[in-house]
Amino acid sequence: MSKIAVLISEPANTTELIARLRKITQAGYSEIAQRLKQERPVGEWVLFENDHDDVAALLRQLLRLHAERAAKLRFFELRDDETFDLNKSQRFEISAETLSNILHTHDEQRRKLEEG
């Protein structure tokens, strides 16, 4: 399993961005604002567990936010037991396209198993 950490850099309109992130992540306004200020991830989500469909939907919403250029999102793939540290985690940064491909590949494999 892997964990995806999502970091926001260069937020354009912080107030609007926080409002959109609240709807997506269900985190509180002050928590998101503090994470942005401290350059910490707005969230970390483990893939391929029982709640994978929910996590995948949330990550797809963040990918849309990134595609809309509402914010520059950075995605990091970590081990599920690993703690995010920007200084150590930069080598694990993945593109939005790579994350999208990870989610799509999983969906395709599951669909093939179900058709099986």
DOTILO-781335 format. One record per residue: residue number from 1; z, x negated, y of N, C-alpha, C in turn. Coordinates in Angstrom, 2 decimals. Layout:
N
{num:NUM n.c3:Z n.c1:X n.c2:Y ca.c3:Z ca.c1:X ca.c2:Y c.c3:Z c.c1:X c.c2:Y}
...
This chain:
116
{num:1 n.c3:0.00 n.c1:-0.84 n.c2:-1.19 ca.c3:0.00 ca.c1:0.00 ca.c2:0.00 c.c3:0.00 c.c1:-0.88 c.c2:1.23}
{num:2 n.c3:-0.51 n.c1:-0.32 n.c2:2.29 ca.c3:-0.48 ca.c1:-1.05 ca.c2:3.54 c.c3:0.01 c.c1:-0.12 c.c2:4.64}
{num:3 n.c3:0.44 n.c1:-0.76 n.c2:5.70 ca.c3:0.95 ca.c1:-0.03 ca.c2:6.85 c.c3:0.05 c.c1:-0.34 c.c2:8.03}
{num:4 n.c3:-0.24 n.c1:0.67 n.c2:8.82 ca.c3:-1.05 ca.c1:0.51 ca.c2:10.01 c.c3:-0.13 c.c1:0.65 c.c2:11.22}
{num:5 n.c3:-0.13 n.c1:-0.40 n.c2:12.05 ca.c3:0.61 ca.c1:-0.37 ca.c2:13.32 c.c3:-0.42 c.c1:-0.19 c.c2:14.43}
{num:6 n.c3:-0.10 n.c1:0.65 n.c2:15.40 ca.c3:-1.03 ca.c1:0.94 ca.c2:16.49 c.c3:-0.36 c.c1:0.54 c.c2:17.80}
{num:7 n.c3:-1.02 n.c1:-0.37 n.c2:18.48 ca.c3:-0.53 ca.c1:-0.90 ca.c2:19.75 c.c3:-1.49 c.c1:-0.47 c.c2:20.85}
{num:8 n.c3:-0.95 n.c1:-0.10 n.c2:21.99 ca.c3:-1.78 ca.c1:0.29 ca.c2:23.13 c.c3:-1.77 c.c1:-0.86 c.c2:24.13}
{num:9 n.c3:-2.95 n.c1:-1.27 n.c2:24.54 ca.c3:-3.03 ca.c1:-2.27 ca.c2:25.60 c.c3:-3.90 c.c1:-1.71 c.c2:26.72}
{num:10 n.c3:-3.56 n.c1:-2.05 n.c2:27.91 ca.c3:-4.31 ca.c1:-1.61 ca.c2:29.09 c.c3:-4.44 c.c1:-0.09 c.c2:29.20}
{num:11 n.c3:-3.31 n.c1:0.63 n.c2:29.22 ca.c3:-3.43 ca.c1:2.09 ca.c2:29.39 c.c3:-4.00 c.c1:2.44 c.c2:30.76}
{num:12 n.c3:-4.99 n.c1:3.33 n.c2:30.76 ca.c3:-5.64 ca.c1:3.71 ca.c2:32.02 c.c3:-4.73 c.c1:4.62 c.c2:32.84}
{num:13 n.c3:-4.43 n.c1:5.79 n.c2:32.34 ca.c3:-3.57 ca.c1:6.74 ca.c2:33.03 c.c3:-2.36 c.c1:6.96 c.c2:32.13}
{num:14 n.c3:-1.28 n.c1:6.26 n.c2:32.42 ca.c3:-0.12 ca.c1:6.25 ca.c2:31.53 c.c3:0.46 c.c1:7.64 c.c2:31.30}
{num:15 n.c3:0.59 n.c1:8.44 n.c2:32.35 ca.c3:1.18 ca.c1:9.77 ca.c2:32.20 c.c3:0.35 c.c1:10.65 c.c2:31.28}
{num:16 n.c3:-0.96 n.c1:10.66 n.c2:31.50 ca.c3:-1.84 ca.c1:11.47 ca.c2:30.64 c.c3:-1.85 c.c1:10.93 c.c2:29.22}
{num:17 n.c3:-1.88 n.c1:9.61 n.c2:29.09 ca.c3:-1.89 ca.c1:8.99 ca.c2:27.77 c.c3:-0.63 c.c1:9.34 c.c2:26.99}
{num:18 n.c3:0.52 n.c1:9.25 n.c2:27.63 ca.c3:1.77 ca.c1:9.57 ca.c2:26.94 c.c3:1.77 c.c1:11.03 c.c2:26.50}
{num:19 n.c3:1.27 n.c1:11.91 n.c2:27.33 ca.c3:1.21 ca.c1:13.33 ca.c2:26.96 c.c3:0.33 c.c1:13.52 c.c2:25.73}
{num:20 n.c3:-0.80 n.c1:12.84 n.c2:25.68 ca.c3:-1.68 ca.c1:12.97 ca.c2:24.50 c.c3:-1.04 c.c1:12.34 c.c2:23.27}
{num:21 n.c3:-0.38 n.c1:11.19 n.c2:23.44 ca.c3:0.28 ca.c1:10.54 ca.c2:22.31 c.c3:1.43 c.c1:11.38 c.c2:21.76}
{num:22 n.c3:2.13 n.c1:12.09 n.c2:22.64 ca.c3:3.21 ca.c1:12.98 ca.c2:22.19 c.c3:2.68 c.c1:14.05 c.c2:21.26}
{num:23 n.c3:1.52 n.c1:14.62 n.c2:21.62 ca.c3:0.93 ca.c1:15.67 ca.c2:20.79 c.c3:0.50 c.c1:15.12 c.c2:19.43}
{num:24 n.c3:0.00 n.c1:13.90 n.c2:19.42 ca.c3:-0.49 ca.c1:13.31 ca.c2:18.18 c.c3:0.65 c.c1:12.82 c.c2:17.30}
{num:25 n.c3:1.58 n.c1:12.08 n.c2:17.88 ca.c3:2.62 ca.c1:11.40 ca.c2:17.09 c.c3:3.91 c.c1:12.19 c.c2:16.96}
{num:26 n.c3:4.12 n.c1:13.19 n.c2:17.78 ca.c3:5.36 ca.c1:13.97 ca.c2:17.83 c.c3:6.55 c.c1:13.14 c.c2:18.32}
{num:27 n.c3:6.30 n.c1:11.98 n.c2:18.90 ca.c3:7.37 ca.c1:11.14 ca.c2:19.46 c.c3:7.70 c.c1:11.64 c.c2:20.86}
{num:28 n.c3:8.89 n.c1:11.32 n.c2:21.32 ca.c3:9.33 ca.c1:11.74 ca.c2:22.64 c.c3:8.69 c.c1:10.93 c.c2:23.76}
{num:29 n.c3:8.65 n.c1:11.53 n.c2:24.95 ca.c3:8.04 ca.c1:10.89 ca.c2:26.11 c.c3:8.68 c.c1:9.55 c.c2:26.41}
{num:30 n.c3:10.01 n.c1:9.52 n.c2:26.47 ca.c3:10.70 ca.c1:8.27 ca.c2:26.83 c.c3:10.51 c.c1:7.20 c.c2:25.75}
{num:31 n.c3:10.45 n.c1:7.61 n.c2:24.48 ca.c3:10.24 ca.c1:6.65 ca.c2:23.41 c.c3:8.87 c.c1:5.99 c.c2:23.54}
{num:32 n.c3:7.84 n.c1:6.80 n.c2:23.78 ca.c3:6.49 ca.c1:6.27 ca.c2:23.93 c.c3:6.41 c.c1:5.38 c.c2:25.17}
{num:33 n.c3:6.98 n.c1:5.84 n.c2:26.28 ca.c3:6.95 ca.c1:5.05 ca.c2:27.51 c.c3:7.62 c.c1:3.70 c.c2:27.31}
{num:34 n.c3:8.76 n.c1:3.70 n.c2:26.62 ca.c3:9.49 ca.c1:2.45 ca.c2:26.35 c.c3:8.66 c.c1:1.51 c.c2:25.48}
{num:35 n.c3:8.01 n.c1:2.06 n.c2:24.46 ca.c3:7.17 ca.c1:1.24 ca.c2:23.57 c.c3:6.00 c.c1:0.63 c.c2:24.34}
{num:36 n.c3:5.37 n.c1:1.40 n.c2:25.23 ca.c3:4.27 ca.c1:0.88 ca.c2:26.04 c.c3:4.77 c.c1:-0.24 c.c2:26.94}
{num:37 n.c3:5.90 n.c1:-0.01 n.c2:27.58 ca.c3:6.47 ca.c1:-1.00 ca.c2:28.50 c.c3:6.82 c.c1:-2.30 c.c2:27.78}
{num:38 n.c3:7.33 n.c1:-2.19 n.c2:26.56 ca.c3:7.76 ca.c1:-3.37 ca.c2:25.80 c.c3:6.64 c.c1:-3.95 c.c2:24.92}
{num:39 n.c3:5.44 n.c1:-3.38 n.c2:25.03 ca.c3:4.29 ca.c1:-3.81 ca.c2:24.23 c.c3:4.60 c.c1:-3.77 c.c2:22.73}
{num:40 n.c3:5.26 n.c1:-2.68 n.c2:22.33 ca.c3:5.54 ca.c1:-2.43 ca.c2:20.91 c.c3:4.59 c.c1:-1.34 c.c2:20.43}
{num:41 n.c3:4.34 n.c1:-1.28 n.c2:19.13 ca.c3:3.44 ca.c1:-0.24 ca.c2:18.61 c.c3:3.96 c.c1:1.16 c.c2:18.93}
{num:42 n.c3:3.03 n.c1:2.07 n.c2:19.20 ca.c3:3.42 ca.c1:3.47 ca.c2:19.41 c.c3:3.77 c.c1:4.12 c.c2:18.09}
{num:43 n.c3:3.43 n.c1:3.46 n.c2:17.01 ca.c3:3.80 ca.c1:3.96 ca.c2:15.70 c.c3:3.32 c.c1:3.03 c.c2:14.60}
{num:44 n.c3:3.95 n.c1:3.20 n.c2:13.45 ca.c3:3.57 ca.c1:2.47 ca.c2:12.24 c.c3:3.57 c.c1:3.48 c.c2:11.11}
{num:45 n.c3:2.44 n.c1:3.54 n.c2:10.38 ca.c3:2.29 ca.c1:4.54 ca.c2:9.34 c.c3:1.81 c.c1:3.89 c.c2:8.05}
{num:46 n.c3:2.46 n.c1:4.24 n.c2:6.95 ca.c3:2.10 ca.c1:3.70 ca.c2:5.64 c.c3:1.01 c.c1:4.58 c.c2:5.04}
{num:47 n.c3:-0.03 n.c1:3.92 n.c2:4.55 ca.c3:-1.15 ca.c1:4.62 ca.c2:3.91 c.c3:-0.92 c.c1:4.80 c.c2:2.42}
{num:48 n.c3:-1.59 n.c1:5.78 n.c2:1.86 ca.c3:-1.70 ca.c1:5.99 ca.c2:0.42 c.c3:-0.39 c.c1:6.41 c.c2:-0.25}
{num:49 n.c3:0.50 n.c1:7.03 n.c2:0.49 ca.c3:1.69 ca.c1:7.61 ca.c2:-0.13 c.c3:1.48 c.c1:9.12 c.c2:-0.23}
{num:50 n.c3:2.52 n.c1:9.85 n.c2:-0.59 ca.c3:2.40 ca.c1:11.30 ca.c2:-0.78 c.c3:1.93 c.c1:12.03 c.c2:0.48}
{num:51 n.c3:2.25 n.c1:11.47 n.c2:1.65 ca.c3:1.86 ca.c1:12.12 ca.c2:2.91 c.c3:0.56 c.c1:11.53 c.c2:3.48}
{num:52 n.c3:-0.26 n.c1:10.93 n.c2:2.63 ca.c3:-1.46 ca.c1:10.24 ca.c2:3.10 c.c3:-2.37 c.c1:11.15 c.c2:3.93}
{num:53 n.c3:-2.56 n.c1:12.39 n.c2:3.52 ca.c3:-3.46 ca.c1:13.28 ca.c2:4.27 c.c3:-2.97 c.c1:13.46 c.c2:5.70}
{num:54 n.c3:-1.66 n.c1:13.63 n.c2:5.87 ca.c3:-1.09 ca.c1:13.78 ca.c2:7.22 c.c3:-1.25 c.c1:12.50 c.c2:8.03}
{num:55 n.c3:-0.97 n.c1:11.36 n.c2:7.40 ca.c3:-1.09 ca.c1:10.07 ca.c2:8.07 c.c3:-2.56 c.c1:9.82 c.c2:8.44}
{num:56 n.c3:-3.47 n.c1:10.10 n.c2:7.54 ca.c3:-4.90 ca.c1:9.89 ca.c2:7.81 c.c3:-5.37 c.c1:10.77 c.c2:8.97}
{num:57 n.c3:-4.90 n.c1:12.01 n.c2:9.02 ca.c3:-5.28 ca.c1:12.92 ca.c2:10.12 c.c3:-4.75 c.c1:12.38 c.c2:11.45}
{num:58 n.c3:-3.53 n.c1:11.90 n.c2:11.46 ca.c3:-2.94 ca.c1:11.34 ca.c2:12.67 c.c3:-3.73 c.c1:10.10 c.c2:13.12}
{num:59 n.c3:-4.04 n.c1:9.21 n.c2:12.18 ca.c3:-4.79 ca.c1:8.00 ca.c2:12.54 c.c3:-6.19 c.c1:8.35 c.c2:13.03}
{num:60 n.c3:-6.80 n.c1:9.38 n.c2:12.47 ca.c3:-8.13 ca.c1:9.80 ca.c2:12.94 c.c3:-8.05 c.c1:10.33 c.c2:14.38}
{num:61 n.c3:-6.97 n.c1:11.01 n.c2:14.72 ca.c3:-6.78 ca.c1:11.47 ca.c2:16.10 c.c3:-6.65 c.c1:10.27 c.c2:17.04}
{num:62 n.c3:-5.92 n.c1:9.24 n.c2:16.60 ca.c3:-5.78 ca.c1:8.03 ca.c2:17.41 c.c3:-7.13 c.c1:7.31 c.c2:17.53}
{num:63 n.c3:-7.91 n.c1:7.31 n.c2:16.47 ca.c3:-9.25 ca.c1:6.72 ca.c2:16.54 c.c3:-10.13 c.c1:7.47 c.c2:17.54}
{num:64 n.c3:-10.02 n.c1:8.79 n.c2:17.59 ca.c3:-10.78 ca.c1:9.57 ca.c2:18.58 c.c3:-10.34 c.c1:9.22 c.c2:19.99}
{num:65 n.c3:-9.03 n.c1:9.08 n.c2:20.18 ca.c3:-8.49 ca.c1:8.70 ca.c2:21.49 c.c3:-9.07 c.c1:7.35 c.c2:21.91}
{num:66 n.c3:-9.15 n.c1:6.44 n.c2:20.97 ca.c3:-9.73 ca.c1:5.12 ca.c2:21.23 c.c3:-11.22 c.c1:5.24 c.c2:21.57}
{num:67 n.c3:-11.94 n.c1:6.05 n.c2:20.81 ca.c3:-13.38 ca.c1:6.23 ca.c2:21.03 c.c3:-13.67 c.c1:6.86 c.c2:22.39}
{num:68 n.c3:-12.77 n.c1:7.72 n.c2:22.84 ca.c3:-12.93 ca.c1:8.37 ca.c2:24.15 c.c3:-12.61 c.c1:7.42 c.c2:25.29}
{num:69 n.c3:-12.14 n.c1:6.24 n.c2:24.94 ca.c3:-11.75 ca.c1:5.22 ca.c2:25.91 c.c3:-10.61 c.c1:5.67 c.c2:26.82}
{num:70 n.c3:-9.79 n.c1:6.57 n.c2:26.31 ca.c3:-8.60 ca.c1:7.01 ca.c2:27.04 c.c3:-7.57 c.c1:5.88 c.c2:27.07}
{num:71 n.c3:-7.67 n.c1:4.99 n.c2:26.09 ca.c3:-6.77 ca.c1:3.84 ca.c2:26.02 c.c3:-7.40 c.c1:2.82 c.c2:25.09}
{num:72 n.c3:-7.04 n.c1:1.58 n.c2:25.29 ca.c3:-7.49 ca.c1:0.54 ca.c2:24.37 c.c3:-6.43 c.c1:0.42 c.c2:23.28}
{num:73 n.c3:-6.79 n.c1:0.87 n.c2:22.10 ca.c3:-5.87 ca.c1:0.80 ca.c2:20.96 c.c3:-6.20 c.c1:-0.41 c.c2:20.13}
{num:74 n.c3:-5.16 n.c1:-1.04 n.c2:19.61 ca.c3:-5.32 ca.c1:-2.16 ca.c2:18.70 c.c3:-4.64 c.c1:-1.77 c.c2:17.39}
{num:75 n.c3:-5.32 n.c1:-2.02 n.c2:16.29 ca.c3:-4.84 ca.c1:-1.62 ca.c2:14.97 c.c3:-4.53 c.c1:-2.88 c.c2:14.16}
{num:76 n.c3:-3.40 n.c1:-2.82 n.c2:13.44 ca.c3:-2.96 ca.c1:-3.93 ca.c2:12.62 c.c3:-2.65 c.c1:-3.42 c.c2:11.23}
{num:77 n.c3:-3.14 n.c1:-4.12 n.c2:10.22 ca.c3:-2.85 ca.c1:-3.75 ca.c2:8.84 c.c3:-1.80 c.c1:-4.72 c.c2:8.31}
{num:78 n.c3:-0.65 n.c1:-4.17 n.c2:7.95 ca.c3:0.48 ca.c1:-4.96 ca.c2:7.48 c.c3:0.87 c.c1:-4.51 c.c2:6.08}
{num:79 n.c3:1.68 n.c1:-5.31 n.c2:5.43 ca.c3:2.29 ca.c1:-4.84 ca.c2:4.18 c.c3:3.27 c.c1:-3.73 c.c2:4.54}
{num:80 n.c3:3.48 n.c1:-2.81 n.c2:3.62 ca.c3:4.33 ca.c1:-1.67 ca.c2:3.95 c.c3:5.77 c.c1:-2.06 c.c2:4.25}
{num:81 n.c3:6.23 n.c1:-3.23 n.c2:3.78 ca.c3:7.60 ca.c1:-3.68 ca.c2:4.04 c.c3:7.69 c.c1:-4.67 c.c2:5.19}
{num:82 n.c3:6.57 n.c1:-4.92 n.c2:5.85 ca.c3:6.51 ca.c1:-5.92 ca.c2:6.92 c.c3:6.87 c.c1:-5.30 c.c2:8.27}
{num:83 n.c3:7.61 n.c1:-6.03 n.c2:9.08 ca.c3:7.97 ca.c1:-5.59 ca.c2:10.43 c.c3:6.95 c.c1:-6.15 c.c2:11.41}
{num:84 n.c3:6.49 n.c1:-5.30 n.c2:12.32 ca.c3:5.48 ca.c1:-5.72 ca.c2:13.29 c.c3:6.08 c.c1:-6.72 c.c2:14.27}
{num:85 n.c3:5.35 n.c1:-7.81 n.c2:14.47 ca.c3:5.67 ca.c1:-8.82 ca.c2:15.48 c.c3:4.33 c.c1:-9.30 c.c2:16.00}
{num:86 n.c3:4.05 n.c1:-9.02 n.c2:17.28 ca.c3:2.73 ca.c1:-9.32 ca.c2:17.83 c.c3:2.36 c.c1:-10.79 c.c2:17.65}
{num:87 n.c3:3.32 n.c1:-11.68 n.c2:17.81 ca.c3:3.03 ca.c1:-13.10 ca.c2:17.67 c.c3:2.60 c.c1:-13.48 c.c2:16.26}
{num:88 n.c3:3.14 n.c1:-12.79 n.c2:15.27 ca.c3:2.82 ca.c1:-13.09 ca.c2:13.87 c.c3:1.72 c.c1:-12.18 c.c2:13.32}
{num:89 n.c3:1.54 n.c1:-11.02 n.c2:13.92 ca.c3:0.66 ca.c1:-10.00 ca.c2:13.34 c.c3:-0.77 c.c1:-10.05 c.c2:13.85}
{num:90 n.c3:-1.06 n.c1:-10.88 n.c2:14.86 ca.c3:-2.41 ca.c1:-10.88 ca.c2:15.44 c.c3:-3.48 c.c1:-11.18 c.c2:14.40}
{num:91 n.c3:-3.14 n.c1:-11.99 n.c2:13.41 ca.c3:-4.15 ca.c1:-12.32 ca.c2:12.40 c.c3:-4.44 c.c1:-11.12 c.c2:11.49}
{num:92 n.c3:-3.64 n.c1:-10.08 n.c2:11.57 ca.c3:-3.84 ca.c1:-8.88 ca.c2:10.76 c.c3:-4.49 c.c1:-7.76 c.c2:11.56}
{num:93 n.c3:-4.98 n.c1:-8.08 n.c2:12.75 ca.c3:-5.63 ca.c1:-7.05 ca.c2:13.57 c.c3:-6.96 c.c1:-6.66 c.c2:12.92}
{num:94 n.c3:-7.19 n.c1:-5.35 n.c2:12.89 ca.c3:-8.44 ca.c1:-4.82 ca.c2:12.35 c.c3:-9.11 c.c1:-3.97 c.c2:13.43}
{num:95 n.c3:-10.39 n.c1:-3.81 n.c2:13.31 ca.c3:-11.12 ca.c1:-2.99 ca.c2:14.29 c.c3:-10.94 c.c1:-1.51 c.c2:13.98}
{num:96 n.c3:-11.28 n.c1:-0.69 n.c2:14.96 ca.c3:-11.25 ca.c1:0.75 ca.c2:14.76 c.c3:-12.23 c.c1:1.14 c.c2:13.65}
{num:97 n.c3:-13.36 n.c1:0.46 n.c2:13.61 ca.c3:-14.37 ca.c1:0.73 ca.c2:12.58 c.c3:-13.82 c.c1:0.41 c.c2:11.18}
{num:98 n.c3:-13.08 n.c1:-0.70 n.c2:11.06 ca.c3:-12.50 ca.c1:-1.06 ca.c2:9.77 c.c3:-11.49 c.c1:-0.01 c.c2:9.32}
{num:99 n.c3:-10.64 n.c1:0.44 n.c2:10.24 ca.c3:-9.67 ca.c1:1.47 ca.c2:9.90 c.c3:-10.38 c.c1:2.75 c.c2:9.47}
{num:100 n.c3:-11.40 n.c1:3.12 n.c2:10.21 ca.c3:-12.16 ca.c1:4.31 ca.c2:9.85 c.c3:-12.77 c.c1:4.17 c.c2:8.46}
{num:101 n.c3:-13.29 n.c1:2.99 n.c2:8.15 ca.c3:-13.86 ca.c1:2.73 ca.c2:6.83 c.c3:-12.81 c.c1:2.80 c.c2:5.73}
{num:102 n.c3:-11.61 n.c1:2.29 n.c2:5.98 ca.c3:-10.52 ca.c1:2.36 ca.c2:5.00 c.c3:-10.22 c.c1:3.82 c.c2:4.67}
{num:103 n.c3:-10.11 n.c1:4.65 n.c2:5.70 ca.c3:-9.80 ca.c1:6.07 ca.c2:5.50 c.c3:-10.95 c.c1:6.77 c.c2:4.78}
{num:104 n.c3:-12.17 n.c1:6.47 n.c2:5.19 ca.c3:-13.34 ca.c1:7.11 ca.c2:4.57 c.c3:-13.48 c.c1:6.71 c.c2:3.10}
{num:105 n.c3:-13.29 n.c1:5.43 n.c2:2.81 ca.c3:-13.42 ca.c1:4.95 ca.c2:1.43 c.c3:-12.40 c.c1:5.62 c.c2:0.52}
{num:106 n.c3:-11.18 n.c1:5.76 n.c2:1.00 ca.c3:-10.15 ca.c1:6.44 ca.c2:0.22 c.c3:-10.55 c.c1:7.89 c.c2:-0.05}
{num:107 n.c3:-11.05 n.c1:8.56 n.c2:0.98 ca.c3:-11.48 ca.c1:9.96 ca.c2:0.81 c.c3:-12.60 c.c1:10.06 c.c2:-0.22}
{num:108 n.c3:-13.55 n.c1:9.16 n.c2:-0.16 ca.c3:-14.67 ca.c1:9.16 ca.c2:-1.11 c.c3:-14.20 c.c1:8.91 c.c2:-2.54}
{num:109 n.c3:-13.30 n.c1:7.96 n.c2:-2.72 ca.c3:-12.79 ca.c1:7.66 ca.c2:-4.06 c.c3:-12.02 c.c1:8.85 c.c2:-4.62}
{num:110 n.c3:-11.23 n.c1:9.48 n.c2:-3.80 ca.c3:-10.46 ca.c1:10.65 ca.c2:-4.25 c.c3:-11.40 c.c1:11.81 c.c2:-4.60}
{num:111 n.c3:-12.44 n.c1:11.99 n.c2:-3.80 ca.c3:-13.41 ca.c1:13.06 ca.c2:-4.06 c.c3:-14.12 c.c1:12.82 c.c2:-5.41}
{num:112 n.c3:-14.47 n.c1:11.58 n.c2:-5.69 ca.c3:-15.12 ca.c1:11.25 ca.c2:-6.96 c.c3:-14.19 c.c1:11.50 c.c2:-8.14}
{num:113 n.c3:-12.92 n.c1:11.17 n.c2:-7.98 ca.c3:-11.94 ca.c1:11.42 ca.c2:-9.06 c.c3:-11.77 c.c1:12.91 c.c2:-9.31}
{num:114 n.c3:-11.75 n.c1:13.70 n.c2:-8.23 ca.c3:-11.59 ca.c1:15.14 ca.c2:-8.38 c.c3:-12.80 c.c1:15.79 c.c2:-9.01}
{num:115 n.c3:-14.00 n.c1:15.25 n.c2:-8.73 ca.c3:-15.23 ca.c1:15.79 ca.c2:-9.31 c.c3:-15.38 c.c1:15.37 c.c2:-10.76}
{num:116 n.c3:-14.81 n.c1:14.21 n.c2:-11.06 ca.c3:-14.80 ca.c1:13.56 ca.c2:-12.25 c.c3:-15.19 c.c1:13.76 c.c2:-13.55}
